[in-house]
Amino acid sequence: MLPVFSTEIEYKITMLKLSTKNKIGETVFNKPFFNSKNGDVKIYQNDAISFLKSLPDNSIDLITTDPAYSGMNQMLKLGKGKIIGTYKEKGENGAKWFEEFHDTEKNYAEFLNECKRVLKNDRHIYIMFDSYSLLSLAPIVRKIFDVKNILCWDKANIGLGHYFRRRHEFILFASKGKRHLKSKAIPDVWKIKRVTKIQYPTQKPTEIFELMIKGSADKGFVVCDPFLGSGSAMIASIKNHCNFIGCDISEKSVNISKQRAEAFLNSGKDILQPQSLLSDDNLINKLF
């Protein structure tokens, strides 16, 4: 959920209450919920916009994120099932659904402007969309970033759906400034199987975020995901030798991601996705 601050002063007072002091007395905002031993992986518990506001200008090399959009579920009200639970119970104790990032134009413009501020010049951003959110919000992205392409994630296996069963999601690829892709061998349709045994709603395959990183990041880049979820972008960053900083307001999210990070850093095993979900696309498979 987004915080409600009536004034900038109120926001600063709230952030000061959440801050700590480092050894030389400087104010440090948003003490990490998890910080790896070498400091390469950091997880914060906060809402996306407050988290981004706490980051310095031009401090992030790549943003890869899957915002918890409210559009499709609020419009169609179809979110119900054994895995995802009942949508109308979202945010309640014990509910499987989390509170979404409400995709109003005001909220989304503020989110995107903060993304642009923290992103370094000549860098990329990847944002995942459902079809409803893509229709309503993509025009706002074009006002703030230079949109380069719309990618399609083909989940290989058919999913749920009342008006044609869904087998895909979209990824909007954009830039701040000019930066070429690292590889010319990446297609705009990514055939990767969806996660079936999930511990967190909407868990995405790590390979989705790995392709983003393979296309746009160098070793040592700082990758940011303001909607951490199950931590798939985090694992993808570690696998590709990038630093990672992520945030989620959900206590369940940060706890699961912390456990996932600790297990992977200690053993190299991904406790949420033990096997590859690459499909039969030889072009994609060659990149891994």
C-alpha positions as CSV (number, residue, x, y, z in Angstrom):
1,M,0.0,0.0,0.0
2,L,1.1,3.6,-0.6
3,P,1.7,5.8,2.4
4,V,-0.4,8.9,2.9
5,F,1.6,12.0,3.6
6,S,-0.1,15.3,3.7
7,T,3.1,17.4,3.6
8,E,6.8,16.9,2.7
9,I,7.6,17.6,6.4
10,E,5.4,14.8,7.5
11,Y,7.2,12.4,5.1
12,K,10.6,13.5,6.4
13,I,9.6,13.0,10.0
14,T,8.3,9.5,9.3
15,M,11.4,8.6,7.4
16,L,13.6,9.9,10.3
17,K,11.7,7.6,12.7
18,L,12.7,4.7,10.5
19,S,16.3,5.8,10.2
20,T,19.4,4.7,12.0
21,K,22.9,6.3,12.5
22,N,26.1,4.8,11.1
23,K,29.5,4.8,12.9
24,I,30.3,8.3,11.9
25,G,26.9,9.7,12.8
26,E,25.4,10.1,9.4
27,T,21.7,9.4,9.0
28,V,21.0,6.1,7.2
29,F,17.4,5.6,6.0
30,N,15.7,2.3,5.7
31,K,17.9,-0.2,7.6
32,P,17.9,-3.4,5.5
33,F,15.7,-6.2,6.5
34,F,18.5,-8.4,5.1
35,N,22.0,-7.6,4.2
36,S,24.4,-10.3,2.8
37,K,27.8,-10.7,4.4
38,N,29.6,-8.8,1.6
39,G,26.7,-6.3,1.2
40,D,26.0,-7.3,-2.4
41,V,22.4,-8.3,-1.7
42,K,20.1,-6.0,0.3
43,I,16.3,-6.4,1.1
44,Y,14.2,-3.7,2.6
45,Q,10.6,-3.8,3.9
46,N,8.8,-0.6,2.8
47,D,6.4,0.5,0.1
48,A,7.8,0.9,-3.4
49,I,7.7,4.7,-3.6
50,S,9.0,5.5,-0.1
51,F,11.8,3.0,-0.8
52,L,12.7,4.6,-4.1
53,K,12.7,8.1,-2.5
54,S,15.3,6.9,0.0
55,L,17.7,6.0,-2.7
56,P,20.3,8.5,-4.1
57,D,20.0,10.0,-7.6
58,N,21.7,8.0,-10.3
59,S,22.5,5.0,-8.1
60,I,20.9,2.1,-9.9
61,D,22.2,0.4,-13.1
62,L,19.1,-1.7,-14.0
63,I,15.5,-1.9,-12.8
64,T,13.7,-5.2,-13.4
65,T,10.3,-5.4,-11.7
66,D,6.9,-7.1,-11.6
67,P,4.5,-4.6,-9.9
68,A,1.5,-6.0,-8.1
69,Y,-1.0,-4.3,-10.4
70,S,-4.6,-4.2,-9.4
71,G,-6.2,-3.6,-12.9
72,M,-7.2,-7.1,-14.1
73,N,-8.4,-8.4,-10.7
74,Q,-10.3,-5.3,-9.8
75,M,-12.0,-5.1,-13.2
76,L,-12.8,-8.7,-13.8
77,K,-12.8,-9.9,-10.2
78,L,-11.8,-13.4,-11.3
79,G,-8.9,-14.0,-8.8
80,K,-10.0,-17.2,-7.0
81,G,-8.5,-20.6,-6.8
82,K,-6.7,-23.2,-4.8
83,I,-3.3,-21.7,-5.4
84,I,-4.0,-17.9,-5.2
85,G,-6.9,-17.9,-2.8
86,T,-9.8,-15.5,-2.8
87,Y,-9.0,-12.1,-4.3
88,K,-11.6,-10.1,-2.1
89,E,-9.6,-11.2,1.0
90,K,-6.5,-9.5,-0.2
91,G,-4.2,-8.0,2.5
92,E,-6.0,-9.7,5.3
93,N,-4.3,-11.9,7.8
94,G,-3.8,-15.4,6.4
95,A,-4.9,-14.3,2.9
96,K,-2.9,-15.6,0.0
97,W,-3.4,-12.4,-2.0
98,F,-1.4,-9.3,-1.1
99,E,-2.4,-5.7,-1.4
100,E,-1.6,-4.4,-4.9
101,F,0.0,-1.3,-6.1
102,H,-3.2,0.6,-7.2
103,D,-2.6,1.6,-10.8
104,T,-4.0,5.1,-10.9
105,E,-2.2,7.5,-13.2
106,K,-1.1,9.6,-10.2
107,N,0.5,6.7,-8.3
108,Y,2.1,5.3,-11.4
109,A,3.6,8.6,-12.6
110,E,5.1,9.1,-9.2
111,F,6.5,5.6,-9.2
112,L,8.0,6.0,-12.7
113,N,9.5,9.4,-12.0
114,E,11.3,8.0,-8.9
115,C,12.6,5.1,-11.0
116,K,14.0,7.6,-13.5
117,R,15.6,9.7,-10.8
118,V,17.5,6.7,-9.2
119,L,18.4,5.1,-12.6
120,K,21.8,6.1,-14.0
121,N,22.0,7.7,-17.4
122,D,22.1,5.4,-20.4
123,R,20.5,2.5,-18.5
124,H,17.5,0.2,-19.0
125,I,14.2,-0.6,-17.2
126,Y,12.0,-3.6,-17.5
127,I,8.4,-3.6,-16.2
128,M,6.0,-6.5,-16.3
129,F,2.4,-6.0,-17.1
130,D,-0.9,-7.8,-17.3
131,S,-3.1,-6.9,-20.4
132,Y,-5.3,-4.4,-18.5
133,S,-2.4,-2.5,-17.0
134,L,-0.5,-2.4,-20.3
135,L,-3.5,-0.7,-21.9
136,S,-3.9,1.9,-19.2
137,L,-0.4,2.6,-18.1
138,A,2.0,2.1,-21.0
139,P,1.2,5.6,-22.3
140,I,2.5,7.0,-19.0
141,V,5.7,5.1,-19.4
142,R,6.2,6.7,-22.8
143,K,6.0,10.2,-21.3
144,I,8.9,9.4,-18.8
145,F,11.1,6.8,-20.5
146,D,12.1,6.0,-24.0
147,V,10.1,2.8,-24.8
148,K,12.1,0.4,-27.0
149,N,9.9,-2.6,-27.3
150,I,7.1,-4.7,-25.7
151,L,8.3,-8.3,-25.0
152,C,6.0,-11.3,-24.5
153,W,6.5,-14.0,-22.0
154,D,5.1,-17.3,-23.4
155,K,4.4,-19.5,-20.4
156,A,4.4,-22.6,-22.7
157,N,1.5,-24.2,-20.8
158,I,-2.0,-22.8,-20.9
159,G,-3.3,-21.1,-17.8
160,L,-6.6,-19.9,-16.4
161,G,-9.0,-17.5,-18.1
162,H,-12.7,-16.9,-18.7
163,Y,-12.3,-15.0,-22.0
164,F,-9.7,-17.1,-23.7
165,R,-7.3,-19.0,-21.4
166,R,-4.1,-17.0,-20.7
167,R,-0.7,-18.2,-21.7
168,H,1.3,-15.0,-21.8
169,E,2.3,-11.8,-20.0
170,F,4.0,-8.6,-21.3
171,I,7.2,-6.9,-20.4
172,L,7.8,-3.3,-21.3
173,F,11.4,-2.5,-22.2
174,A,12.5,1.1,-22.0
175,S,15.6,3.2,-21.4
176,K,16.9,6.4,-19.8
177,G,19.2,7.7,-22.4
178,K,20.9,5.5,-25.0
179,R,22.2,2.0,-24.3
180,H,22.5,-1.0,-26.7
181,L,21.6,-4.5,-25.7
182,K,24.6,-6.7,-24.8
183,S,23.3,-9.5,-27.1
184,K,21.5,-9.4,-30.5
185,A,20.4,-13.1,-30.1
186,I,17.6,-12.4,-27.7
187,P,14.1,-12.7,-29.3
188,D,11.1,-10.6,-28.2
189,V,9.1,-13.7,-27.3
190,W,10.4,-15.6,-24.2
191,K,9.1,-19.2,-24.0
192,I,9.7,-20.2,-20.4
193,K,7.4,-22.4,-18.3
194,R,5.5,-20.8,-15.4
195,V,6.0,-21.7,-11.8
196,T,3.4,-24.2,-10.7
197,K,4.3,-25.0,-7.0
198,I,4.5,-21.5,-5.7
199,Q,5.0,-20.3,-2.1
200,Y,4.1,-16.7,-3.0
201,P,1.4,-15.4,-5.4
202,T,2.5,-14.5,-8.9
203,Q,6.0,-16.0,-8.4
204,K,7.9,-15.6,-11.7
205,P,10.7,-17.9,-13.1
206,T,14.2,-16.6,-12.4
207,E,14.9,-17.1,-16.1
208,I,12.6,-14.2,-17.0
209,F,14.8,-11.8,-15.0
210,E,18.0,-13.5,-16.1
211,L,17.1,-12.6,-19.7
212,M,16.6,-9.0,-18.7
213,I,20.0,-9.0,-17.0
214,K,21.8,-10.8,-19.8
215,G,20.5,-8.2,-22.2
216,S,21.2,-5.1,-20.1
217,A,23.7,-5.6,-17.3
218,D,27.4,-5.9,-16.9
219,K,29.1,-7.8,-14.1
220,G,28.9,-5.7,-10.9
221,F,25.8,-3.7,-12.0
222,V,23.4,-2.7,-9.3
223,V,20.0,-4.3,-10.1
224,C,16.9,-3.0,-8.3
225,D,13.4,-4.5,-7.9
226,P,11.0,-2.2,-5.9
227,F,8.4,-5.0,-5.9
228,L,10.5,-7.9,-4.6
229,G,7.7,-10.5,-4.3
230,S,9.3,-13.9,-4.1
231,G,12.8,-12.7,-4.9
232,S,13.2,-14.1,-8.4
233,A,15.0,-11.0,-9.7
234,M,17.3,-11.2,-6.7
235,I,18.3,-14.8,-7.5
236,A,18.8,-13.9,-11.2
237,S,21.1,-11.0,-10.1
238,I,23.2,-13.3,-7.9
239,K,23.5,-15.9,-10.7
240,N,24.7,-13.2,-13.1
241,H,27.3,-11.6,-10.7
242,C,25.3,-8.4,-10.1
243,N,24.6,-6.6,-6.9
244,F,21.0,-6.4,-5.9
245,I,18.7,-4.1,-3.9
246,G,15.0,-4.9,-3.5
247,C,12.0,-3.9,-1.5
248,D,8.5,-5.1,-0.6
249,I,5.9,-4.0,1.8
250,S,4.8,-7.5,2.5
251,E,6.2,-9.3,5.6
252,K,5.7,-12.6,3.9
253,S,7.6,-11.4,0.8
254,V,10.7,-10.2,2.7
255,N,10.8,-13.3,4.9
256,I,10.6,-15.7,2.0
257,S,13.2,-13.7,0.0
258,K,15.6,-13.6,2.9
259,Q,15.4,-17.4,3.3
260,R,15.8,-17.8,-0.4
261,A,18.8,-15.5,-0.5
262,E,20.5,-17.2,2.5
263,A,20.0,-20.6,1.0
264,F,21.3,-19.7,-2.4
265,L,24.3,-17.8,-1.1
266,N,25.3,-20.6,1.2
267,S,24.6,-23.6,-1.0
268,G,23.9,-22.5,-4.5
269,K,20.4,-24.1,-4.3
270,D,17.2,-22.2,-5.1
271,I,14.6,-23.3,-2.5
272,L,11.7,-21.8,-4.4
273,Q,12.7,-22.9,-7.9
274,P,14.9,-26.0,-7.7
275,Q,14.8,-26.8,-11.4
276,S,15.2,-24.8,-14.6
277,L,11.9,-23.7,-16.3
278,L,13.4,-23.2,-19.7
279,S,11.1,-24.6,-22.4
280,D,11.9,-26.0,-25.9
281,D,13.0,-22.8,-27.4
282,N,16.6,-23.5,-28.6
283,L,17.3,-19.8,-29.2
284,I,16.5,-18.9,-25.6
285,N,18.3,-22.0,-24.2
286,K,21.6,-21.1,-25.9
287,L,21.7,-18.0,-23.8
288,F,21.9,-20.0,-20.5
